[in-house]
């Protein structure tokens, strides 16, 4: 038990330590010069994009597109069951003709009146056709049918609201024949106006003609069904219908809450006439009568979320009635809130995306958009219509700009730095060099640095080249040079040049290494040890050895403008290391006095040579290192 508790506590401590290390690393990155620059650029980028898209949203320039996208979140609503639709369908038109004769209509109204629907709504105009006797008989039947709603049609319409009303205004209207306007009949309009993309999403609650306002068919039907007058009044808080407030847009239109196409009961007009219908379904209902036949072929597009994308006028009127009956109104999200949401999303994306590689940024952007789509779907279920268009545009544009910024400000530089140092330092060190450059700690323009330079020359290769096949010589040279370079990388060195049988490497550049002289000397002895322990595959290899010379001093490092991917080390210390190497025998390690001073007294050294150089009065002492107390 104690062991388990001890193990769990150790695991907890290790996990906490790992999280702490990660947090400190992220904190340093966030508040590094590069992190602050990313934050500033990203915030400015997000704000600019957010303001631009907010301007487009305010102007409504993409209104057709935003409505189309919002339609996909639409979910058909349940119905009240109080609406029955009687369709003048193809069977009816084939049997009774189209338009229906007055005698047919009289018989139909008589059947309806017998089964006492609460309201009859005719979604077809009964104009004056000059048949006075037929109109009188039909009017007598209509007057016994209870509450009736008949449509009017606006003509010579400007379809523009008047100065005092947001509703569509007409110069005149087409009405039913005067005889058919019975005392129990209410006149209402059945006009539908598709949005700019051709989709019907709303119905105006009224239309205006000079001196008269006509309510919508749906509004009149619901008012009569509920036993009140179908009046429409403008108020400060919108449009009032009786004692209810109905949310409308700037043109006095209410959004239709569509239902499933099979949710509203549909009965054929012919079945009513021929006794095939269940007439009990008509009692106390709103009975809506209208054409659904190819004889008129008058259909409208409806939101994509509805099962059928094109429906007849009378079907839309049925949905409008259900909308007003239920009181479950749809409304568009407030523009101010949408603008605020776009600004927040754009700024958040601008601050975060420039910190991520393009693939992670794409996944992150998709995640944000998915979260917003989920939110829009939830709000749609609550009756609030939110379009994902502007949030999507904000994310896409911000992501593209973030990727572009990263490429030109960082990724291109990272690739450039990687090309310069690839193959010159250990692969795992390349990212550290890139970070140094990004933080401004490493300059390509040139600088002075104290380094330790190693010159390692393979001896015996020249002799072999005279008596051995060229392919064998090249293979041996590559194999031994690879061993030298691998050891240099392992002990933190950077290969400055590699020509023929000579490899020159430096320590304390490009990465800072306070113990650069010791590292270089450890690498020299590691090379010699591996050369000795290597099992020669041929007798020729036994003749090969490495002569190594080390020198410490100041050099100038920088990029040569003539060679865009060449980063050079220039200084007397490089030449000195080569001259020291020329004095070394295979298997021997020689160092300069400066190197000897930095490695301390742990190493046994012996003075064996002195070099005279031009411009210096005193000779340069060369020391042999006799053993290696600690070889990495």
C-alpha positions as CSV (number, residue, x, y, z in Angstrom):
1,X,0.0,0.0,0.0
2,X,2.8,2.4,0.9
3,X,4.6,1.5,-2.3
4,X,1.5,2.4,-4.3
5,X,1.0,5.7,-2.6
6,X,4.7,6.5,-3.0
7,X,4.5,5.7,-6.7
8,X,1.4,7.8,-7.2
9,X,2.9,10.7,-5.4
10,X,6.1,10.5,-7.6
11,X,3.9,10.3,-10.7
12,X,2.0,13.4,-9.6
13,X,5.1,15.3,-8.9
14,X,6.6,14.4,-12.3
15,X,3.4,15.3,-14.1
16,X,3.2,18.6,-12.2
17,X,6.9,19.3,-13.1
18,X,6.2,18.5,-16.8
19,X,3.2,20.9,-16.9
20,X,5.2,23.5,-15.1
21,X,8.0,23.2,-17.6
22,X,5.6,23.4,-20.5
23,X,3.8,26.4,-19.0
24,X,7.1,28.3,-18.6
25,X,8.1,27.4,-22.1
26,X,4.8,28.7,-23.5
27,X,5.1,31.8,-21.3
28,X,8.6,32.6,-22.6
29,X,7.5,32.1,-26.2
30,X,4.4,34.3,-25.7
31,X,6.4,37.2,-24.2
32,X,9.5,36.8,-26.4
33,X,10.1,39.6,-28.9
34,X,8.8,37.3,-31.6
35,X,5.8,36.3,-29.5
36,X,5.0,40.0,-28.9
37,X,5.4,40.8,-32.5
38,X,3.1,38.0,-33.5
39,X,0.5,39.2,-31.0
40,X,0.6,42.8,-32.3
41,X,0.5,41.9,-36.0
42,X,-2.2,39.3,-35.4
43,X,-4.4,41.6,-33.3
44,X,-4.1,44.4,-35.9
45,X,-4.9,41.9,-38.7
46,X,-7.9,40.5,-36.9
47,X,-9.3,43.9,-36.1
48,X,-8.9,45.1,-39.7
49,X,-10.6,42.0,-41.1
50,X,-13.3,42.2,-38.4
51,X,-14.0,45.9,-39.3
52,X,-14.0,45.2,-43.0
53,X,-16.5,42.3,-42.7
54,X,-18.6,44.2,-40.2
55,X,-18.9,47.0,-42.8
56,X,-20.0,44.4,-45.4
57,X,-22.5,43.0,-43.0
58,X,-23.9,46.4,-42.1
59,X,-24.4,47.3,-45.8
60,X,-26.1,43.9,-46.5
61,X,-24.0,43.4,-49.6
62,X,-24.1,39.6,-49.1
63,X,-27.7,39.4,-48.0
64,X,-28.7,36.7,-50.6
65,X,-25.8,34.5,-49.7
66,X,-26.2,34.8,-45.9
67,X,-29.9,33.9,-46.1
68,X,-29.1,30.9,-48.2
69,X,-26.5,29.6,-45.7
70,X,-28.8,30.3,-42.8
71,X,-31.5,28.1,-44.4
72,X,-29.5,25.0,-43.8
73,X,-30.0,25.5,-40.1
74,X,-33.7,25.6,-40.5
75,X,-35.7,22.9,-38.8
76,X,-39.4,22.4,-39.6
77,X,-41.7,23.2,-36.7
78,X,-44.5,21.1,-35.3
79,X,-48.0,22.1,-36.2
80,X,-51.1,22.8,-34.1
81,X,-53.3,20.5,-36.1
82,X,-55.9,23.3,-36.5
83,X,-55.3,23.8,-40.3
84,X,-56.7,21.6,-43.0
85,X,-55.6,22.2,-46.6
86,X,-58.0,21.4,-49.4
87,X,-56.1,21.2,-52.6
88,X,-57.4,21.9,-56.0
89,X,-55.1,19.3,-57.4
90,X,-54.6,17.7,-60.8
91,X,-57.4,15.2,-60.3
92,X,-59.8,18.1,-59.5
93,X,-58.7,20.1,-62.5
94,X,-59.1,17.0,-64.7
95,X,-62.6,16.3,-63.3
96,X,-64.1,19.8,-62.9
97,X,-61.9,21.9,-65.1
98,X,-59.9,25.0,-64.4
99,X,-60.9,27.6,-63.4
100,X,-63.7,26.0,-61.4
101,X,-67.2,27.0,-62.4
102,X,-69.5,28.8,-59.9
103,X,-71.9,25.9,-59.7
104,X,-69.0,23.6,-58.6
105,X,-67.8,26.1,-56.1
106,X,-71.4,26.5,-54.7
107,X,-71.7,22.8,-54.1
108,X,-68.3,22.7,-52.5
109,X,-69.0,25.6,-50.1
110,X,-72.3,23.9,-49.2
111,X,-70.5,20.7,-48.2
112,X,-68.0,22.7,-46.1
113,X,-70.8,24.6,-44.4
114,X,-72.5,21.4,-43.4
115,X,-69.5,20.2,-41.4
116,X,-68.9,23.6,-39.6
117,X,-65.3,24.6,-40.0
118,X,-64.5,27.6,-37.8
119,X,-62.9,29.6,-40.7
120,X,-62.9,29.0,-44.5
121,X,-60.0,30.7,-46.3
122,X,-60.2,30.8,-50.1
123,X,-56.7,31.3,-51.6
124,X,-58.2,32.0,-55.1
125,X,-59.8,35.2,-56.2
126,X,-63.5,35.0,-57.3
127,X,-63.6,37.8,-59.9
128,X,-66.7,39.3,-61.5
129,X,-67.4,37.1,-64.6
130,X,-70.8,38.6,-65.4
131,X,-72.8,35.5,-64.3
132,X,-75.2,37.3,-61.9
133,X,-77.4,34.3,-61.1
134,X,-74.5,32.0,-60.4
135,X,-72.9,34.6,-58.2
136,X,-76.1,35.1,-56.3
137,X,-76.4,31.4,-55.6
138,X,-72.7,31.1,-54.5
139,X,-73.1,34.2,-52.4
140,X,-76.1,32.7,-50.6
141,X,-74.1,29.6,-49.8
142,X,-71.1,31.7,-48.7
143,X,-73.3,33.7,-46.3
144,X,-74.3,30.4,-44.5
145,X,-70.7,29.1,-44.3
146,X,-69.7,31.0,-41.1
147,X,-66.5,33.0,-41.2
148,X,-64.9,33.3,-44.7
149,X,-61.6,34.9,-45.9
150,X,-61.3,35.9,-49.5
151,X,-58.1,37.2,-51.2
152,X,-57.4,40.5,-53.0
153,X,-54.6,41.1,-55.4
154,X,-52.6,44.3,-55.6
155,X,-52.1,45.8,-59.0
156,X,-50.0,48.7,-60.3
157,X,-47.9,48.1,-57.3
158,X,-44.9,50.2,-56.5
159,X,-44.1,47.5,-53.8
160,X,-42.5,50.3,-51.9
161,X,-43.6,51.2,-48.4
162,X,-45.3,54.6,-47.9
163,X,-43.8,57.3,-45.7
164,X,-46.1,56.4,-42.8
165,X,-46.1,52.6,-43.2
166,X,-43.5,49.8,-43.8
167,X,-46.1,47.6,-45.6
168,X,-46.1,47.2,-49.4
169,X,-48.2,49.9,-51.1
170,X,-50.4,49.4,-54.1
171,X,-52.3,51.9,-56.3
172,X,-55.3,49.6,-56.7
173,X,-56.4,46.0,-56.1
174,X,-58.4,43.2,-57.7
175,X,-61.2,42.1,-55.4
176,X,-63.9,39.3,-55.6
177,X,-67.1,40.1,-57.4
178,X,-69.2,42.6,-55.4
179,X,-72.0,40.0,-55.0
180,X,-69.6,37.6,-53.3
181,X,-68.5,40.0,-50.7
182,X,-70.9,38.7,-48.1
183,X,-71.2,40.3,-44.6
184,X,-69.4,37.3,-43.1
185,X,-66.5,37.7,-45.5
186,X,-63.2,39.4,-44.7
187,X,-60.9,40.5,-47.5
188,X,-57.2,39.9,-47.1
189,X,-54.2,39.8,-49.3
190,X,-52.3,36.6,-50.3
191,X,-49.2,38.3,-51.8
192,X,-45.8,36.6,-51.4
193,X,-42.6,38.4,-52.2
194,X,-39.5,36.2,-52.6
195,X,-36.2,37.5,-51.3
196,X,-33.4,38.5,-53.6
197,X,-32.3,34.9,-54.1
198,X,-35.8,33.9,-55.2
199,X,-36.7,32.1,-51.9
200,X,-39.9,32.9,-50.0
201,X,-39.1,33.2,-46.3
202,X,-41.6,35.8,-45.0
203,X,-45.0,37.3,-45.7
204,X,-46.1,40.9,-45.2
205,X,-48.7,41.2,-42.5
206,X,-50.6,43.8,-44.5
207,X,-50.7,45.8,-47.7
208,X,-51.8,49.3,-48.2
209,X,-54.0,50.8,-50.9
210,X,-55.3,54.4,-50.8
211,X,-57.6,54.7,-47.9
212,X,-57.5,51.0,-46.9
213,X,-55.2,48.4,-45.3
214,X,-55.7,44.7,-45.9
215,X,-54.3,42.1,-43.5
216,X,-52.6,39.0,-44.7
217,X,-54.7,35.9,-45.4
218,X,-52.9,34.1,-42.5
219,X,-53.5,37.0,-40.1
220,X,-57.2,37.2,-41.0
221,X,-57.7,33.5,-40.6
222,X,-56.0,33.4,-37.2
223,X,-57.9,36.4,-35.9
224,X,-61.2,35.0,-36.9
225,X,-60.3,31.6,-35.5
226,X,-59.5,33.2,-32.2
227,X,-62.7,35.4,-32.3
228,X,-61.1,38.8,-32.7
229,X,-60.9,41.5,-35.4
230,X,-58.0,41.1,-38.0
231,X,-56.5,44.5,-37.4
232,X,-52.9,45.4,-37.9
233,X,-51.5,48.4,-36.0
234,X,-48.1,50.0,-36.0
235,X,-46.6,50.7,-32.6
236,X,-43.2,51.8,-31.3
237,X,-42.2,48.3,-30.5
238,X,-43.2,46.9,-33.9
239,X,-46.5,45.6,-35.3
240,X,-49.4,44.7,-33.0
241,X,-52.1,42.3,-34.1
242,X,-54.8,42.6,-31.5
243,X,-53.1,42.4,-28.1
244,X,-50.1,40.5,-29.5
245,X,-46.8,41.9,-30.8
246,X,-45.4,40.2,-33.9
247,X,-41.8,40.7,-34.9
248,X,-41.4,42.0,-38.4
249,X,-38.6,43.3,-40.6
250,X,-38.3,46.8,-42.0
251,X,-40.9,46.0,-44.7
252,X,-43.5,44.7,-42.3
253,X,-42.9,41.1,-43.0
254,X,-42.9,38.2,-40.6
255,X,-40.6,35.2,-41.0
256,X,-42.5,32.0,-41.7
257,X,-41.9,29.1,-39.4
258,X,-42.3,26.3,-42.0
259,X,-43.6,22.9,-41.0
260,X,-42.9,19.4,-42.4
261,X,-44.7,19.0,-45.7
262,X,-46.6,16.0,-44.3
263,X,-47.5,17.7,-41.0
264,X,-50.5,19.6,-42.4
265,X,-53.5,17.5,-43.4
266,X,-54.2,17.8,-47.2
267,X,-57.5,16.6,-48.7
268,X,-58.3,16.7,-52.4
269,X,-61.0,19.1,-53.5
270,X,-62.4,16.2,-55.7
271,X,-62.6,13.9,-52.6
272,X,-64.7,16.5,-50.8
273,X,-67.0,16.8,-53.8
274,X,-67.3,13.0,-54.3
275,X,-67.8,12.0,-50.6
276,X,-64.5,10.3,-50.3
277,X,-63.1,12.5,-47.5
278,X,-63.4,12.2,-43.7
279,X,-65.5,15.3,-43.1
280,X,-65.1,15.1,-39.3
281,X,-61.6,16.5,-39.8
282,X,-63.1,19.8,-40.9
283,X,-65.1,20.7,-37.8
284,X,-63.7,23.7,-35.9
285,X,-60.7,23.9,-38.1
286,X,-59.2,26.6,-40.4
287,X,-60.0,25.2,-43.8
288,X,-57.6,26.6,-46.4
289,X,-58.6,26.1,-50.1
290,X,-56.2,26.7,-52.9
291,X,-54.8,25.4,-56.2
292,X,-52.0,22.8,-56.2
293,X,-52.2,21.8,-59.8
294,X,-49.9,21.9,-62.8
295,X,-52.7,23.8,-64.6
296,X,-51.3,27.0,-63.0
297,X,-47.8,25.8,-62.2
298,X,-47.4,28.6,-59.6
299,X,-44.7,27.4,-57.1
300,X,-42.2,29.1,-54.9
301,X,-38.8,28.2,-53.6
302,X,-38.6,27.8,-49.8
303,X,-35.7,27.4,-47.4
304,X,-33.4,24.4,-48.0
305,X,-34.1,23.0,-44.5
306,X,-37.7,22.3,-45.6
307,X,-38.3,18.9,-47.1
308,X,-39.6,20.1,-50.4
309,X,-37.7,23.0,-52.0
310,X,-40.6,24.3,-54.2
311,X,-44.2,24.5,-52.9
312,X,-47.5,26.1,-54.0
313,X,-48.8,29.4,-52.7
314,X,-51.5,27.8,-50.6
315,X,-48.9,25.6,-48.8
316,X,-47.0,28.7,-47.8
317,X,-50.2,30.3,-46.6
318,X,-50.8,27.2,-44.5
319,X,-47.4,27.6,-42.9
320,X,-47.9,31.3,-42.3
321,X,-51.2,30.5,-40.5
322,X,-49.4,27.9,-38.3
323,X,-46.7,30.5,-37.5
324,X,-49.3,33.0,-36.3
325,X,-51.3,30.4,-34.5
326,X,-48.3,29.0,-32.5
327,X,-46.7,32.4,-31.8
328,X,-43.3,30.7,-32.2
329,X,-41.9,33.4,-34.3
330,X,-38.5,33.3,-36.0
331,X,-36.3,36.3,-35.9
332,X,-33.0,37.2,-37.3
333,X,-30.1,37.8,-35.0
334,X,-29.5,41.4,-34.1
335,X,-27.1,43.0,-36.5
336,X,-25.2,44.6,-33.6
337,X,-24.6,41.3,-32.0
338,X,-23.5,39.7,-35.3
339,X,-21.0,42.5,-35.8
340,X,-19.6,42.1,-32.3
341,X,-19.4,38.3,-32.9
342,X,-17.5,38.7,-36.1
343,X,-15.1,41.2,-34.5
344,X,-14.4,38.8,-31.6
345,X,-13.9,35.8,-33.9
346,X,-11.6,37.8,-36.3
347,X,-9.5,39.2,-33.5
348,X,-9.2,35.9,-31.6
349,X,-8.2,34.2,-34.9
350,X,-5.8,36.9,-35.6
351,X,-4.1,36.6,-32.2
352,X,-3.9,32.8,-32.3
353,X,-3.4,31.7,-35.9
354,X,0.0,33.4,-36.6
355,X,1.4,31.3,-33.7
356,X,0.5,28.0,-35.4
357,X,1.9,26.1,-38.4
358,X,-0.4,26.2,-41.4
359,X,-1.8,22.7,-40.8
360,X,-2.5,23.3,-37.1
361,X,-4.0,26.6,-38.0
362,X,-6.3,25.0,-40.5
363,X,-7.5,22.5,-38.0
364,X,-7.9,25.2,-35.3
365,X,-9.9,27.4,-37.7
366,X,-12.2,24.5,-38.7
367,X,-12.7,23.8,-35.0
368,X,-13.7,27.4,-34.3
369,X,-16.1,27.4,-37.3
370,X,-17.6,24.0,-36.2
371,X,-18.2,25.5,-32.7
372,X,-19.9,28.5,-34.3
373,X,-22.0,26.3,-36.5
374,X,-23.1,24.3,-33.5
375,X,-24.0,27.5,-31.7
376,X,-26.0,28.7,-34.8
377,X,-27.8,25.4,-34.9
378,X,-28.8,25.7,-31.2
379,X,-30.0,29.2,-31.7
380,X,-32.0,28.1,-34.8
381,X,-33.8,25.6,-32.6
382,X,-34.7,28.5,-30.3
383,X,-36.1,30.4,-33.3
384,X,-33.1,32.8,-33.9
385,X,-31.6,32.8,-37.4
386,X,-27.9,33.2,-37.5
387,X,-25.9,33.0,-40.6
388,X,-22.4,31.5,-40.5
389,X,-21.3,33.4,-43.6
390,X,-19.5,36.3,-42.0
391,X,-17.8,34.2,-39.3
392,X,-16.7,31.8,-42.0
393,X,-15.3,34.7,-44.2
394,X,-13.6,36.1,-41.1
395,X,-11.9,32.8,-40.3
396,X,-10.9,32.0,-43.9
397,X,-9.4,35.5,-44.6
398,X,-7.7,35.6,-41.3
399,X,-6.2,32.2,-41.8
400,X,-5.0,33.0,-45.3
401,X,-3.3,36.3,-44.0
402,X,-1.9,34.5,-41.0
403,X,-0.3,31.8,-43.3
404,X,1.0,34.5,-45.6
405,X,2.4,36.4,-42.7
406,X,4.1,33.4,-41.2
407,X,5.5,32.4,-44.6
408,X,7.1,35.8,-45.4
409,X,8.0,36.8,-41.8
410,X,9.0,33.4,-40.4
411,X,8.6,30.3,-42.5
412,X,10.6,31.6,-45.4
413,X,13.3,32.7,-42.9
414,X,13.2,29.3,-41.2
415,X,13.6,27.5,-44.5
416,X,16.5,29.9,-45.4
417,X,18.3,29.4,-42.0
418,X,17.7,25.6,-42.3
419,X,19.3,25.6,-45.7
420,X,22.3,27.4,-44.4
421,X,23.0,25.2,-41.4
422,X,21.6,21.9,-42.7
423,X,24.5,19.4,-42.8
424,X,26.7,21.8,-40.8
425,X,25.3,21.2,-37.4
426,X,23.4,18.3,-35.8
427,X,19.8,18.1,-37.1
428,X,18.3,18.6,-33.6
429,X,20.3,21.8,-33.3
430,X,18.8,23.4,-36.4
431,X,15.6,24.4,-34.6
432,X,17.6,26.0,-31.8
433,X,19.5,28.1,-34.3
434,X,16.3,29.1,-36.0
435,X,14.9,30.2,-32.6
436,X,18.0,32.2,-31.9
437,X,17.7,34.0,-35.2
438,X,14.0,34.7,-34.6
439,X,14.9,36.2,-31.2
440,X,17.6,38.4,-32.7
441,X,20.4,36.6,-30.9
442,X,22.0,35.4,-34.1
443,X,22.8,37.8,-37.0
444,X,23.6,36.9,-40.6
445,X,25.1,40.3,-41.2
446,X,28.3,39.4,-39.5
447,X,29.7,39.4,-36.0
448,X,32.7,38.7,-33.9
449,X,32.8,35.5,-31.8
450,X,35.4,33.6,-29.8
451,X,35.5,30.0,-31.0
452,X,37.5,26.9,-30.9
453,X,38.4,25.6,-34.3
454,X,39.3,21.9,-35.0
455,X,41.1,20.9,-38.2
456,X,41.1,17.1,-38.8
457,X,43.0,15.7,-41.7
458,X,43.1,12.1,-42.7
459,X,46.6,10.9,-43.3
460,X,47.4,7.9,-45.6
461,X,44.7,8.7,-48.1
462,X,47.2,10.3,-50.6
463,X,49.5,7.2,-50.4
464,X,46.6,4.9,-51.0
465,X,45.3,6.9,-54.0
466,X,48.5,6.0,-56.0
467,X,48.1,2.2,-55.6
468,X,44.3,1.7,-54.9
469,X,41.3,1.9,-57.2
470,X,39.7,5.4,-57.3
471,X,36.3,3.9,-56.2
472,X,38.0,2.3,-53.1
473,X,39.7,5.6,-52.2
474,X,36.5,7.6,-52.4
475,X,34.6,5.0,-50.4
476,X,37.2,5.0,-47.6
477,X,37.3,8.8,-47.6
478,X,33.6,9.1,-47.3
479,X,33.4,6.5,-44.6
480,X,36.1,8.2,-42.4
481,X,34.8,11.7,-43.0
482,X,31.3,10.6,-42.0
483,X,32.7,9.2,-38.8
484,X,34.5,12.5,-38.0
485,X,31.4,14.6,-38.8
486,X,29.1,12.4,-36.8
487,X,31.3,12.7,-33.8
488,X,31.6,16.5,-34.2
489,X,27.8,16.8,-34.3
490,X,27.4,14.5,-31.3
491,X,29.6,16.8,-29.2
492,X,27.9,20.0,-30.4
493,X,30.3,21.2,-33.1
494,X,29.5,22.8,-36.4
495,X,31.2,21.8,-39.6
496,X,32.6,24.9,-41.2
497,X,34.1,23.2,-44.3
498,X,34.8,19.8,-45.7
499,X,37.3,19.6,-48.5
500,X,38.9,16.3,-49.6
501,X,40.5,14.7,-46.6
502,X,40.2,17.7,-44.3
503,X,37.2,18.6,-42.1
504,X,37.2,22.0,-40.2
505,X,34.7,22.4,-37.4
506,X,34.0,25.1,-34.8
507,X,32.5,25.2,-31.3
508,X,30.7,28.2,-29.7
509,X,29.1,28.9,-33.0
510,X,26.3,29.1,-34.0
511,X,25.1,27.9,-30.5
512,X,26.7,29.5,-27.4
513,X,29.0,27.0,-25.6
514,X,31.0,28.4,-22.7
515,X,33.0,25.2,-22.5
516,X,33.7,25.2,-26.2
517,X,37.4,24.4,-25.9
518,X,36.7,21.3,-23.7
519,X,34.0,20.1,-26.1
520,X,36.3,20.4,-29.1
521,X,39.1,18.5,-27.3
522,X,36.6,15.8,-26.2
523,X,35.5,15.5,-29.8
524,X,39.1,15.2,-31.0
525,X,39.9,12.3,-28.7
526,X,36.5,10.7,-29.4
527,X,37.5,10.7,-33.1
528,X,40.9,9.2,-32.4
529,X,39.4,6.6,-30.2
530,X,36.9,5.5,-32.8
531,X,39.6,5.5,-35.5
532,X,41.6,3.1,-33.3
533,X,38.6,0.9,-32.3
534,X,37.2,0.6,-35.8
535,X,37.7,-2.9,-37.2
536,X,39.4,-2.4,-40.6
537,X,37.7,-4.2,-43.4
538,X,40.8,-3.9,-45.6
539,X,44.5,-3.6,-45.0
540,X,44.3,-0.2,-46.7
541,X,42.3,1.2,-43.8
542,X,45.0,0.3,-41.3
543,X,47.1,3.0,-43.1
544,X,44.6,5.8,-42.4
545,X,44.8,8.0,-39.3
546,X,43.6,11.4,-38.3
547,X,45.9,14.3,-37.5
548,X,44.0,16.9,-35.4
549,X,44.8,20.4,-34.5
550,X,42.8,22.8,-32.3
551,X,43.1,26.6,-31.9
552,X,41.0,29.1,-29.9
553,X,40.5,32.7,-30.7
554,X,38.3,35.4,-32.1
555,X,36.8,35.1,-35.6
556,X,34.3,37.0,-37.8
557,X,31.2,35.0,-38.7
558,X,28.7,36.0,-41.4
559,X,26.9,35.2,-44.6
560,X,28.8,35.7,-47.8
561,X,26.6,37.8,-50.2
562,X,27.9,35.9,-53.2
563,X,26.8,32.6,-51.7
564,X,23.4,33.0,-50.3
565,X,23.5,29.7,-48.4
566,X,27.1,30.0,-47.2
567,X,27.9,31.1,-43.6
568,X,31.6,31.6,-43.2
569,X,34.1,31.8,-40.4
570,X,37.0,34.1,-41.0
571,X,40.1,34.7,-38.8
572,X,43.7,33.9,-38.1
573,X,42.6,31.1,-35.7
574,X,41.3,29.1,-38.7
575,X,44.6,29.3,-40.4
576,X,46.4,28.5,-37.1
577,X,44.4,25.3,-36.6
578,X,45.4,24.2,-40.1
579,X,49.1,24.9,-39.4
580,X,48.9,23.1,-36.1
581,X,47.3,20.1,-37.9
582,X,50.1,20.1,-40.4
583,X,52.6,19.4,-37.5
584,X,50.4,16.5,-36.1
585,X,51.0,12.9,-36.9
586,X,48.2,10.4,-37.4
587,X,46.5,9.7,-34.0
588,X,48.0,12.9,-32.5
589,X,46.0,15.9,-31.0
590,X,47.8,19.2,-30.9
591,X,46.4,22.5,-29.4
592,X,47.3,26.1,-29.3
593,X,48.2,28.0,-26.1
594,X,44.8,29.7,-25.9
595,X,43.0,26.4,-26.1
596,X,45.3,25.0,-23.4
597,X,44.5,27.9,-21.1
598,X,40.7,27.2,-21.4
599,X,40.7,23.5,-20.9
600,X,42.2,23.7,-17.4
601,X,44.6,21.3,-15.7
602,X,42.6,18.2,-16.1
603,X,44.4,17.4,-19.3
604,X,48.1,16.5,-19.5
605,X,49.8,18.6,-22.1
606,X,53.4,18.9,-23.4
607,X,55.0,21.6,-25.4
608,X,56.4,20.1,-28.6
609,X,56.5,22.8,-31.3
610,X,56.7,26.6,-31.8
611,X,55.3,28.4,-34.8
612,X,56.4,31.8,-36.1
613,X,53.8,33.8,-37.9
614,X,54.0,37.0,-39.9
615,X,53.2,40.1,-38.0
616,X,53.9,38.6,-34.5
617,X,57.1,38.9,-32.6
618,X,56.7,36.0,-30.2
619,X,56.4,32.4,-31.5
620,X,53.1,30.5,-31.0
621,X,53.5,27.5,-28.8
622,X,51.9,24.2,-29.8
623,X,51.0,21.6,-27.2
624,X,50.4,17.9,-27.4
625,X,47.5,16.6,-25.3
626,X,48.7,13.2,-24.0
627,X,45.5,11.7,-22.7
628,X,41.8,12.3,-22.4
629,X,40.3,12.2,-18.9
630,X,36.7,12.5,-20.1
631,X,35.9,11.6,-23.6
632,X,32.2,12.0,-24.6
